[in-house]
Amino acid sequence: MTVVFTGDESIGAIVGEFHGASNLLKEHRIDFCCGGDRTLNTVLKQKGIETDSFVKKLNAMAALAVEAPAGTDWRTAPLTELVGHIIRKHHDYLRAELPVLGEFVAKVARVHGANHPELIRLHHYYQELRTDLEEHLAAEERETFPLIAEYESVQTREALAQALATINRLEDEHSRAGELLGDMRLVTHDYMLPPDACRTYTLAFRKLEDLEADMFEHIHLENNILFTRLAAMAAR
């Protein structure tokens, strides 16, 4: 059945229902991960985007996607299955990519920083993001994810409360990561390459955009699906 969106839905709910919406939102620089609780209409008005045409395009995309094979619905899959997916797809990606990308960003700042001082600021933002993320991933896997697995196993209110007690801090850390990603995009003028950009410069910017896209999906899965599901269970 085709889903029809009105714009009154939260951004997180829209992406949860129709994952293809994330591409349209990213195209218009709409944050669907950390700001996933805002309604689409509210955000479109804030950005000066014409609401009716945007919603029509969104619904047209959703209608076309109906024929595509359905993937896993993380809104209903077992919590431990979702956690495993987050670790394999996003945590493992970050652990492999952050050190490599760090070398690229540092080299570009060192070689081109004199002519492009914004690269020095980019390197600063990236270093902060990397440090925060490495600590964040470890904390989730050491504390929050095992507590979620424990709750799914024993199904007690006490176990659920213990898992939920760690979430506010994680959401705050997600917000900070989102701010840093925004700072990086702003300082690079949406990753616009200058005429003198070398191959390393070009590759660094491409990989930074890949990192941003992965982070948006990663935070969406945690904030708008995993954590939201736990909160809904506690409210029953």
Secondary structure, DSSP 8 states (H G I E B T S, - for coil): ------S-SBHHHHHHH-TTHHHHHHHTT---STTTTSBHHHHHHHHT--HHHHHHHHHHHHHHHTTS-----TTTS-HHHHHHHHIIIIIHHHHHHHHHHHHHHHHHHHHHTTT-THHHHHHHHHHHHHHHHHHHHHHIIIIIHHHHHHHHHH--HHHHHHHHTTHHHHHHHHHHHHHHHHHHHHHTTTT---TT--HHHHHHHHHHHHHHHHHHHHHHIIIIIIHHHHHHHHH-
